[in-house]
Amino acid sequence: MTTVSPTPFDPGFPADPYSRLAPFREGCPVARVTTPAGRPVWMITRDEDVRDAFLDPRLSMRGGRTDPYPPTRRALDITLVGHDPPHHTRLRRLAAPWLTPARVEAYRPAVETAAAELLDAAGRDDPADLMRFAHAFSFQSMCALLGVPAADRPWLYVCAESVFARPIRDRDRVQANLDRLDAYFREQVARRAGPRRAEPGDDVISAVVAAWEPGGAVGRDEVVSLCATLLLAGYESTAQMIGMSMAALLARPELLAALRAGPGTLPHAVEELLRFQTPGPFGTMRTASEDVLVGGTVIPAGGRVLLSIAAANRDPARHADPDVLDLGRATATRHLTFGLGTHFCLGSALARMELTVALRAILTRYPRITPVVAPDGLAWRGNHLNRGLAELPVRLHG
């Protein structure tokens, strides 16, 4: 068996998790490793094992516990992914009908308008930072979907930016902004659950509140948290996916040229880009509720488990030449970037649409776009759970 290091989580992990995870996948696919915080976890890296683990109810978000979460100061402190079925199912059903591909398609015109306006603004900078565009675009798209009034968006954007900024330089400011977000979504839910409840708007927050039954199994704080989570989770991950996709394409001019020549191939290319790079190298941490056999290794009850999406997406047993970005790859849609099973990403259809719109807008509006920094000189940020580009400087006019 191949010898592997005690942990893949060195300082270079955010920039390149794939080369660090590959030795584990090939030599020790179910490994006991230590997180950067010093906590021991079981890491699963092989595609087949990761798929099975996503579908195994014994690897749960709460380790099989069914008692209620203790009271928290903020509704945002408990998220949708912190629950197991059946309660997770009750929460998810409030939003899922409004995030299907057909429902999301109705927001495409608003998303396209946001892309055009923000790219026009970006075109005034030389060089321009595509990550600034990606974050603003993703945020505006989420606000359109959720029904956040235009007047509220600027200060909400400041709050969201501070929550995801890495490294954290002012923890008190981040906590204060989380409090502001919590208060804002409490007010939004209260307003929509009030006397006008019978006349819901056509946005997702209104739809969620209209589907909610006050006094039922789902509490008000959980509805507040669900609405806020839709904004925050969709904002950062999609922005980073746009940045990573453009970085990968800019490093391969022939692929950029192919996409411009065949714009109809973009939806499939998006699937390959989702496979090739991911902002979340792992799924949400799980806990074994009992002894679980995975790939010939027993994970004991109580063991904390990380499912490596990044390693599975580059598994040669699933994808031939996995370290090659092949926009026509036959297995591209078999990626695990959005997870699998009960906790499959609620916003996957929206993320796909946003990514497609953003890439098409960039390639159409700025056909001479060129990178300013070589691929190995890009600055990355984050950690083993959430990674991304700090910036992506480009010349939009060639």
Order of alpha helices (4+ residues) and beta strands (2+ residues): alpha-beta-beta-alpha-beta-alpha-alpha-alpha-beta-alpha-alpha-alpha-alpha-alpha-alpha-alpha-beta-beta-beta-beta-alpha-alpha-beta-beta-beta-beta
